[in-house]
Amino acid sequence: MEPAFSPTPDVVVLPSCEPVPGVGVLPVQAFLLRGASPVLVDTGLAREADAFIDALDMLVDVSRLSCILLTHEDADHAGALFPLLERAPHARLVTTPVGFGKLGSVQHLDPTRVRFVGPGARFEAGGRTFRALRPPMYDSPATLAFFEERQRWLFASDGFGAFVPELTERGEDVPLEAGLEGMSAFCRANSPWLMDVDPALYAEAVGTFRRLDADWIFASHLPPIRKAAFEPYLERAARLPKEGQLPLAV
């Protein structure tokens, strides 16, 4: 775990990273939304579950969590989920039915504590209104992005993730060419099916995210980034199906 930081007064980033030899690192981030009824988006890496909970404890009384929005069930997103549900007895989990089924293969999950949503759903959590969307790139059918409508925050899950030279607090601090190449490499590796989709339909899916006009983009694998600095990432993302198969090192 790296030290938590706040790019905005109401959002705290709980960051970690995975080393990528010869490239740099892959950011791995969860997000705490402050407020009278705090909301958590994702729960960190599985191997850092204890450290994640300790870091969260320093920010908020965990028992006050009202909701955990899980972008998907992978171990770098759901790492501390089960112990947090025990320590936050009133928190509801937001996930898809597929996500619930996959999580249930790891540990029993009480369905009465789960709110099932899918792409297009609009729901309230912690006094905020969210819209669930499917990101243009993903590696699990359970994946959702969440758009907070009042503040215009986009929690993009694996979408637009990137290998970066080093962990930074702002996407603007990543050299642009390195960030764009890192996004291309990560997304083509993480979503290899991109090579098989209709480029026009896929570009329209990216366009849906552009039209959200998010002020902040909080991706799980890209440092937090503002709208203007994110535009080149959207432009490059729309071209990913045409970039071909990612070469694999032997």
MARDRENNU-401027 format. One record per atom (N, C-alpha, C): x, y, z; residue in one letter. Coordinates in steps of 0.05 Angstrom, whole numbers, padded with zeros to 5 digits, always signed. Each point is the difference from the previous one (the first is absolute). Layout:
% residues N
XYZA
...
END
This chain:
% residues 250
+00017-00024+00000M
-00017+00024+00000M
+00017+00025+00000M
-00009+00020-00015E
+00012+00026+00000E
-00017+00019+00017E
+00010+00023+00009P
-00016+00019+00016P
-00025+00009-00016P
-00022+00002+00014A
-00025+00010-00011A
+00003+00030-00007A
-00015+00009-00019F
+00000+00028-00007F
-00027+00008-00011F
-00005+00026+00000S
-00027+00011-00008S
+00003+00019-00024S
-00006-00009-00024P
+00001+00019-00022P
-00023+00021+00001P
-00021-00007+00014T
-00022+00018+00005T
-00007-00003+00030T
-00014+00020+00012P
-00005-00002+00029P
-00017-00024+00007P
-00017-00010-00018D
-00019-00021+00006D
+00008-00028-00009D
+00023-00002-00014V
+00009-00027-00009V
+00028-00005+00010V
+00004-00023+00013V
+00026-00008+00009V
+00008-00025-00016V
+00024+00001-00012V
+00011-00022-00015V
+00016-00017+00019V
-00005-00026+00000L
+00016-00020+00015L
+00017-00015-00021L
+00025+00008-00004P
+00015-00010-00023P
+00020-00023+00007P
+00004-00016-00019S
+00022-00020+00000S
+00009-00003-00029S
+00017-00019-00005C
+00009-00004-00027C
+00012-00027-00003C
+00000-00010-00025E
+00013-00025-00007E
+00024+00007-00017E
+00024-00010+00006P
+00023+00005-00017P
-00003-00014-00027P
+00009+00014-00021V
-00001-00012-00027V
+00029+00002-00011V
+00015-00021+00002P
+00029+00001-00007P
+00005+00011-00028P
+00019+00019-00001G
+00007+00012-00025G
-00019+00022-00010G
-00022+00004+00015V
-00020+00020-00008V
-00004+00021+00022V
-00004-00009+00024G
-00007+00018+00022G
-00018-00014+00019G
-00024+00011+00004V
-00020-00011+00018V
-00028+00002-00011V
-00017-00017+00011L
-00029+00002-00005L
-00013+00011+00025L
-00011+00024+00000P
-00014+00009+00024P
-00024-00018+00007P
-00005-00003+00025V
-00023-00015+00010V
-00013+00017+00022V
-00024+00010-00005Q
-00012+00020+00017Q
-00028-00006+00008Q
-00007+00006+00025A
-00027+00000+00009A
-00006+00029+00009A
-00026+00006+00005F
-00008+00027+00005F
-00020+00002+00022F
+00005+00018+00019L
-00019+00006+00022L
-00014+00026-00006L
-00026+00000-00001L
-00016+00024-00003L
-00009+00009+00027L
+00010+00023+00009R
-00006+00010+00027R
-00030+00009+00001R
-00010+00003+00024G
-00027+00010+00004G
-00012-00012+00025G
-00024+00008+00006A
-00014-00011+00023A
-00004-00030-00002A
-00003-00010-00025S
-00003-00029-00005S
+00022-00008-00020S
+00024-00006+00010P
+00023-00004-00019P
-00005-00024-00018P
+00011+00003-00024V
-00002-00020-00021V
+00029-00008-00008V
+00004-00026-00004L
+00026-00010-00009L
-00003-00012-00028L
+00018+00007-00018V
+00000-00012-00027V
+00024-00018-00001V
-00005-00027+00000D
+00021-00021+00000D
+00014-00001+00027D
+00015-00022+00003T
+00011-00006+00026T
+00029-00010+00000T
+00015+00008-00021G
+00029-00005+00000G
+00008-00028-00008G
+00027-00004+00002L
+00012-00025-00007L
-00004-00021+00022L
-00004-00025-00008A
-00005-00021+00019A
+00024-00004+00019A
+00024+00001-00011R
+00024-00005+00018R
+00005+00024+00019R
-00013+00022-00005E
+00003+00024+00018E
-00025+00005+00016E
-00018-00020+00003A
-00025+00005+00013A
+00002+00012+00028A
+00019-00010+00016D
+00003+00011+00027D
+00010+00029-00001D
+00019+00005-00017A
+00011+00027-00002A
-00021+00019-00011A
-00017-00010-00019F
-00021+00017-00011F
-00020+00008+00022F
-00008-00019+00016I
-00019+00006+00022I
+00012+00019+00020I
+00026-00004+00006D
+00014+00019+00019D
+00000+00028-00012D
+00005+00002-00026A
+00001+00027-00012A
-00028+00012+00000A
-00020-00016-00006L
-00028+00010+00000L
-00008+00009+00028L
+00009-00016+00020D
-00007+00007+00028D
+00010+00028+00008D
+00022+00008-00012M
+00011+00027+00006M
-00016+00022-00012M
-00017-00007-00019L
-00016+00020-00014L
-00029+00002+00009L
-00011-00022+00009V
-00028-00001+00006V
-00005-00022+00019V
-00021+00003+00016D
-00010-00022+00017D
-00012-00021-00020D
+00013-00022-00003V
-00009-00020-00020V
-00028-00009+00005V
-00009-00001+00025S
-00027-00009+00006S
-00021+00019-00012S
+00009+00025-00008R
-00019+00019-00011R
-00003-00003-00030R
+00015-00017-00013L
-00003-00003-00029L
-00029-00007-00006L
-00011+00015-00020S
-00028-00006-00007S
-00002-00018-00024S
+00022+00000-00017C
-00002-00015-00025C
+00028-00005-00010C
+00003-00024-00013I
+00025-00006-00014I
-00008-00005-00029I
+00009+00017-00018L
-00004-00004-00028L
+00023-00016-00011L
-00006-00024-00009L
+00021-00018-00010L
+00000+00001-00030L
+00021+00009-00012T
+00001+00001-00030T
+00001-00027-00012T
+00014-00019+00013H
-00002-00029-00007H
+00015-00016+00021H
+00000-00026-00004E
+00008-00018+00022E
+00029-00008+00000E
+00016+00010-00018D
+00028-00007-00001D
+00015+00007+00026D
+00022-00015+00006A
+00013+00002+00025A
+00013+00028+00005A
+00004+00015-00021D
+00011+00027+00003D
-00022+00021+00004D
-00025-00009+00001H
-00022+00018+00005H
-00016-00008+00024H
-00001-00026+00006A
-00017-00011+00022A
+00017-00011+00022A
+00025+00009+00002G
+00019-00013+00018G
-00008+00000+00029G
-00011+00022+00011A
-00008+00001+00028A
-00030-00001+00003A
-00014-00008-00020L
-00029+00002+00001L
-00013-00015+00023L
+00007-00025+00004F
-00014-00016+00020F
+00005+00009+00029F
+00025+00006+00007P
+00004+00011+00027P
-00013+00028+00004P
-00001+00015-00021L
-00014+00026+00002L
-00029-00003+00005L
-00013-00019-00014L
-00028-00005+00004L
-00006-00008+00029L
+00019-00015+00012E
-00003-00007+00028E
+00002+00024+00018E
+00018+00018-00006R
+00004+00023+00018R
-00019+00023-00006R
-00014-00001-00022A
-00019+00021-00007A
-00028-00013-00004A
-00013-00007+00022P
-00024-00017-00001P
-00023+00013-00015P
+00000+00026-00003H
-00022+00013-00013H
+00006+00007-00030H
+00024-00006-00008A
+00007+00006-00028A
-00012-00020-00019A
-00010+00011-00022R
-00011-00017-00021R
+00021-00002-00023R
+00001-00023-00012L
+00018-00004-00023L
-00016+00004-00026L
+00012+00016-00018V
-00012+00003-00026V
+00017-00015-00020V
-00012-00019-00014T
+00014-00016-00020T
-00021-00011-00019T
+00009-00015-00020T
-00018-00013-00019T
-00007-00028+00010T
-00020-00012-00011P
-00005-00028+00007P
+00023-00019-00007P
+00014+00006-00022V
+00024-00017-00006V
+00022+00005+00021V
+00004+00025+00008G
+00020+00005+00021G
-00007-00014+00025G
-00026+00001+00008F
-00009-00014+00024F
+00006-00030-00002F
-00005-00012-00023G
+00005-00028-00003G
+00029-00007+00002G
+00017+00017-00012K
+00029-00006+00002K
+00011+00004+00028K
-00010+00021+00014L
+00009+00004+00027L
-00009-00023+00018L
-00023-00011-00005G
-00010-00022+00016G
+00016-00026-00003G
+00016-00001-00021S
+00018-00023-00002S
+00025+00002+00018S
+00004+00024+00011V
+00022+00005+00019V
-00009-00003+00029V
-00023+00013+00005Q
-00010+00000+00028Q
-00030+00006-00001Q
-00015-00010+00019H
-00028+00005+00000H
-00006+00030+00003H
-00019+00009-00016L
-00008+00028+00000L
-00030+00002+00004L
-00009+00014+00020D
-00028+00002+00006D
-00014+00017-00022D
-00018-00012-00015P
-00013+00015-00022P
-00017+00023+00009P
-00008+00000+00026T
-00017+00022+00010T
+00017+00026+00003T
+00027-00003+00000R
+00017+00023+00002R
+00009+00011-00027R
-00010-00012-00021V
+00009+00007-00027V
-00021+00015-00015V
+00009+00021-00014R
-00018+00013-00019R
+00010-00007-00028R
-00017-00013-00016F
+00008-00009-00026F
-00006+00022-00020F
+00020+00008-00016V
-00003+00020-00021V
+00013-00010-00025V
-00006+00012-00022G
+00012-00006-00025G
+00004+00025-00016G
+00013-00001-00023P
+00004+00024-00016P
-00026+00014-00006P
+00001+00026+00005G
-00024+00017-00004G
-00016+00006+00025G
+00006-00015+00022A
-00015+00004+00025A
+00008+00026+00012A
-00019+00013+00013R
+00004+00025+00015R
-00008-00006+00029R
+00017+00007+00019F
-00006-00007+00027F
+00012+00020+00020F
-00010-00001+00025E
+00010+00018+00021E
+00018-00016+00018E
+00021+00013+00009A
+00019-00012+00020A
+00013+00022+00015A
-00002+00000+00027G
+00012+00020+00016G
-00009+00028-00006G
-00025+00003-00007G
-00011+00027-00006G
+00009+00010-00028G
+00012-00017-00016R
+00008+00008-00027R
-00014-00017-00021R
-00003+00011-00024T
-00012-00014-00022T
+00021-00009-00019T
-00001-00026-00006F
+00020-00012-00018F
-00014-00013-00024F
+00015-00001-00022R
-00009-00015-00023R
+00020-00022-00005R
-00009-00024-00005A
+00018-00022-00006A
+00003-00003-00030A
+00024-00004-00010L
+00006-00003-00028L
+00020-00022-00004L
+00000-00012-00024R
+00021-00019-00007R
+00022+00016-00014R
+00025-00002+00011P
+00022+00014-00013P
+00006-00012-00027P
+00013+00016-00018P
+00006-00010-00027P
+00019-00024+00001P
+00017-00002+00020M
+00019-00022+00002M
-00001-00012+00028M
+00001-00026+00002Y
-00002-00014+00026Y
+00009-00029-00003Y
+00004-00013+00023D
+00009-00028-00002D
-00019-00019+00015D
-00022+00011+00011S
-00020-00017+00014S
-00027+00009-00009S
-00018-00019-00005P
-00028+00007-00008P
-00015+00014+00022P
+00011-00001+00025A
-00013+00013+00022A
+00007+00030+00002A
+00018+00009-00017T
+00011+00027+00003T
-00021+00022-00004T
+00001+00020+00018L
-00016+00024-00002L
+00018+00024+00006L
-00005+00022-00014A
+00009+00026+00008A
-00023+00014+00013A
+00007+00020+00017F
-00020+00015+00015F
+00004+00030-00005F
-00021+00014-00007F
+00001+00029-00005F
-00017+00014+00021F
+00014+00016+00016E
-00014+00016+00021E
-00010+00025-00013E
-00027+00004-00001E
-00012+00019-00018E
+00003+00029+00010E
+00000+00005+00026R
+00002+00028+00009R
+00027+00012-00003R
+00021-00015+00009Q
+00027+00010-00002Q
+00013-00007-00027Q
-00013-00017-00015R
+00010-00009-00026R
+00027-00014+00002R
+00000-00019+00018W
+00024-00017+00004W
-00005-00027-00014W
+00019-00009-00015L
-00002-00026-00014L
+00020-00020+00013L
-00011-00021+00011F
+00017-00022+00011F
+00000-00022-00021F
+00022-00002-00015A
+00001-00013-00026A
+00009-00029+00001A
+00005-00011+00024S
+00010-00028+00003S
+00024-00004-00017S
+00002-00023-00015D
+00023-00006-00017D
+00002+00018-00024D
-00023+00013-00007G
+00000+00017-00023G
+00021+00022+00001G
+00015+00003-00022F
+00020+00021-00003F
+00024-00004+00019F
+00003-00024+00011G
+00024-00006+00016G
+00025+00002-00016G
+00023+00004+00013A
+00025+00004-00014A
+00023-00008+00017A
+00020-00013-00013F
+00026-00002+00012F
+00013+00027+00000F
+00012+00009+00022V
+00012+00027+00001V
+00029-00003+00011V
+00017+00020-00006P
+00028-00002+00009P
+00003-00002+00030P
-00017+00015+00015E
+00000+00000+00029E
-00027+00009+00010E
-00006-00006+00025L
-00025+00007+00012L
-00001+00030+00005L
-00021+00013-00009T
-00003+00029+00005T
-00028+00005+00011T
-00004+00024+00011E
-00027+00007+00011E
-00018+00011-00021E
+00011+00009-00022R
-00017+00012-00022R
+00008-00012-00026R
-00020-00006-00016G
+00005-00010-00027G
+00015+00020-00017G
-00003+00026+00006E
+00014+00021-00014E
+00030-00002+00004E
+00009-00013+00022D
+00028-00002+00006D
+00013-00024-00015D
-00015-00016-00014V
+00011-00022-00016V
+00007+00012-00027V
+00024-00003-00010P
+00007+00010-00027P
-00021-00012-00020P
-00011+00018-00016L
-00023-00007-00016L
+00005-00024-00019L
+00023+00000-00014E
+00005-00022-00018E
+00003-00026+00015E
+00013+00000+00024A
+00003-00024+00016A
-00028-00009+00010A
-00017+00018+00007G
-00026-00007+00010G
-00017-00013-00022G
+00001+00012-00024L
-00016-00010-00023L
+00010-00028-00008L
+00026-00003-00002E
+00011-00026-00007E
-00006-00021+00022E
+00002+00009+00025G
-00006-00018+00022G
-00029-00008+00000G
-00018+00018-00007M
-00029-00008-00002M
-00004-00019-00022M
+00012+00005-00023S
-00003-00019-00022S
+00009-00028+00007S
+00024-00001+00013A
+00010-00026+00007A
-00017-00014+00021A
-00007+00014+00021F
-00016-00012+00021F
-00027-00009-00010F
-00014+00017-00014C
-00028-00006-00009C
+00000-00023-00021C
+00020+00000-00018R
+00000-00022-00019R
+00008-00027+00013R
+00016+00001+00021A
+00007-00024+00015A
-00024-00009+00017A
-00013+00019+00014N
-00021-00007+00019N
-00026-00006-00014N
-00004+00011-00024S
-00025-00005-00015S
+00008-00009-00029S
+00011-00024-00003P
+00010-00008-00026P
-00022-00003-00021P
-00025-00002+00009W
-00022-00001-00019W
-00004+00026-00016W
+00014+00021+00008L
-00002+00026-00014L
+00006-00004-00030L
+00018-00019-00006M
+00008-00004-00028M
-00022-00012-00017M
-00021-00010+00013D
-00021-00014-00014D
-00026+00016-00003D
-00001+00024+00011V
-00025+00016+00000V
-00001+00017-00025V
-00025+00009-00006D
-00004+00019-00021D
+00011+00027+00008D
+00020+00011-00014P
+00012+00025+00010P
-00019+00023+00002P
-00020+00001-00017A
-00019+00022+00001A
-00018-00002+00025A
-00009-00025+00005L
-00017-00003+00024L
+00016+00005+00025L
+00025-00009+00000Y
+00017+00005+00023Y
+00005+00030+00004Y
+00006+00014-00021A
+00004+00029+00002A
-00024+00014+00011A
-00024-00010-00007E
-00024+00012+00012E
-00002-00006+00030E
+00009-00023+00008A
+00000-00006+00029A
+00019+00020+00015A
+00023+00005-00012V
+00018+00020+00012V
-00014+00028-00001V
-00014+00006-00021G
-00014+00025-00002G
-00021+00004+00022G
-00012-00022+00009T
-00019+00002+00022T
+00013+00011+00025T
+00025-00009+00004F
+00015+00010+00023F
+00009+00029-00004F
+00006+00008-00024R
+00007+00028-00005R
-00024+00018+00006R
-00023-00010-00008R
-00024+00017+00004R
-00009+00003+00029R
+00011-00017+00017L
-00005+00004+00029L
+00011+00027+00009L
+00021+00009-00013D
+00013+00026+00007D
+00008+00001+00029D
+00013-00022+00009A
+00008-00002+00028A
+00021+00020+00006A
-00002+00013+00024D
+00020+00019+00009D
+00026-00014+00010D
-00004-00023+00013W
+00022-00016+00010W
-00004-00028-00010W
+00022-00013-00008I
-00001-00028-00007I
+00017-00015+00020I
-00013-00017+00015F
+00014-00016+00021F
+00000-00029-00010F
+00019-00007-00016A
+00003-00027-00010A
+00016-00016+00020A
-00005-00026+00000S
+00014-00017+00020S
+00030-00003-00006S
+00007+00004-00026H
+00028-00005-00008H
+00012+00024-00015H
-00009+00023+00006L
+00012+00025-00012L
-00002+00021+00022L
+00021+00016+00005P
-00002+00021+00020P
-00024+00018-00006P
-00013+00011+00021P
-00023+00018-00004P
+00007+00022-00020P
-00019+00006-00017I
+00006+00018-00022I
-00025+00018-00005I
+00005+00025-00007R
-00021+00019-00006R
-00009-00003-00029R
-00023+00012-00005K
-00013-00003-00026K
+00018+00008-00024K
+00012+00024+00001A
+00015+00009-00023A
+00024-00018-00005A
+00014-00009+00021A
+00023-00017-00004A
-00008-00028-00009A
-00025-00008+00005F
-00009-00027-00007F
-00007-00002-00030F
-00005+00022-00013E
-00009-00001-00028E
+00019-00016-00018E
+00026+00003+00001P
+00018-00016-00017P
-00003-00030+00006P
-00006-00008+00025Y
-00004-00028+00006Y
-00026-00010-00014Y
-00021+00016+00000L
-00024-00008-00014L
+00005-00004-00030L
+00015+00019-00012E
+00006-00002-00028E
+00016-00025-00007E
+00020-00006+00017R
+00016-00024-00005R
-00016-00025+00005R
-00017+00001+00021A
-00016-00024+00007A
-00018-00008-00023A
-00011+00020-00014A
-00018-00006-00022A
+00013-00015-00023A
+00027+00001-00001R
+00014-00013-00022R
+00012-00027+00007R
-00004-00009+00025L
+00013-00025+00009L
-00005-00024-00018L
-00025-00005-00009P
-00004-00024-00016P
+00016+00000-00026P
+00009+00023-00009K
+00015+00001-00025K
+00030-00003+00005K
+00008-00001+00025E
+00029-00001+00007E
+00011-00029-00001E
-00018-00020-00002G
+00009-00027-00004G
+00007-00014+00026G
+00007-00025-00004Q
+00008-00017+00023Q
+00024+00011+00014Q
-00001+00000+00027L
+00023+00009+00015L
+00023-00020-00003L
+00024+00008-00008P
+00022-00020-00002P
+00006-00011+00027P
+00005-00026+00001L
+00007-00013+00025L
+00029-00006+00001L
+00013+00008+00022A
+00029-00006+00003A
+00003-00030+00004A
+00021-00011-00010V
+00006-00029+00002V
+00024-00004+00018V
END
